[in-house]
Amino acid sequence: MFEEKLTDEERIAAVQDVLNGNGGCKQIAPKYGINHETLRSYVRLAQTEGIDAVKVQKSKRRYSVETKLKAVNDYLSLKSS
C-alpha cells in the first residue's frame, strides 16, 4: 500500500500528540496514516535533537564542478576513499 508523505506540520502535530500524552505511537500513527515505528522514530528524533529535526530537509548540498573534480582526482590518487 502506498503511503503519502506527511507535511512538516503533520509530522510535528503527530509528534506533539505523543509527547503531550494524547496516546502512544500505536494509537496516534493511524490518525496520520503512518506506521507506528515511523512515528516512534520521529518522536525519538524530536526528543534528542528538537522538534524541528522532524522536518524534511528541502535543499540538497550543491558542490561546484571544481570541488567534484578535486574529490574524484583525490580518490583516484588514493588520497581519500
Secondary structure, DSSP 8 states (H G I E B T S, - for coil): -------HHHHHHHHHHHHTTS--HHHHHHHHTS-HHHHHHHHHHHHHH-GGGGS---------HHHHHHHHHHHHTTS--
